[in-house]
Amino acid sequence: MPEFSWPDRALLPASDVMDQSWPTTVAALPLGSHVSGRVIGRQPFGVFLLLEGAPNAVGLAEITAMPHGMELPALGATVSGEVIWHVEHNRQVKVRLDQ
């Protein structure tokens, strides 16, 4: 298995579904809310997450929003953190990971 990978498209909601669900996603996951998710992609800049309770949302936890010294979580790992931003242009929920 390679160290880095993009999310498998089969795991991602269709882009039109993400677009239609975006207002609901933002309302369901307000800034400061606590979320959990499964790592579905790893890049040097962070990890992509499928968020629990938000089936049409994709989270991104960048390394700059990880606790100091935390290693990049493995594919398939379940992680949790706080919603810190909603990125309108690509429909991502930014997450700051917990320890």
N, C-alpha and C positions, 0 to 999 in steps of 0.2 A: 504494500500500500504506500503510495507516495506521501511525503510529509504534508504537502499542500494540495488542495483540490477545491474546485468550485462546486457548489451544490448541484446534486443530480436533478436535472429538470423534472424528472418524474416525481420528485418529492415536493416541488414547488407548486403553489396554486397558479392557475393561468393568469396572465397579466390583466386580462379584462375582469376577471373575478377579483383580483387584488384592487383594481381601480374602483370597481363598484362597492367593494367592502371597506374602502379606506375610511370614510366618515365613521362607520361603525367601529372599526379598529381603533381609531383615535379616541373615540368616546369610551371604549371598553378598557383602554390602556392609557389612562392619563399620566402626565408627567408625575414622577414620584411613586407610581404604583410598582408593586413587587411582581415579578414575572419569573417563570421557569421555562426552560426550553431545551431541546435536543440539538446538539451540534450537527449540522448537515454539510458544512463546508469550512475549510481552513485556508487562510491566506496569511502571508507574513504580517499583514496589517490587522488581523482579527479573525473572528469566527462568525459564521452565519447560523442562525437559530430558527427552528420551527417552534413557535411559542405555544405553550399549553393554553387552552381556553380561547385561542384566537386562530382558528384553522386557516384563515386566509391572510395571515400576516407572516412576514419574515423579519426577524430581528438581526441586528448586527452589533456585536460587541467588539469594538476596536481595542487594540492593545493599550492605547492611551487611556482607556476607561476600565482597565483591569487593575486590581490591587498590585502594588509594587512587589516584584519578585514572582508573581503568578505566572506559571507556564501556560502556553496556549492549550486550551482543552482539546482532547482527542475527539475524532469523529465518533458520533454516537453517544458521547458523554452528555449527561443532564446537568445543566448549570442554572443558576438563578442570579437575579440582580434587579436593578431599579431602572425603570424607563426614564431616560434623560432627554430624549428628543424624538420628534416625528419628522421624517424627511419626506416632504411632499413629492418631490420630483421622481423618486424611485420607490416610493411607498415602503420605506424601511422604518422600523422601530429601533432606535438606538438604545442600547442597554449598557449600563455600568455593572460589571459582574461583582458578586460578593466573593469573599475568600473561599 
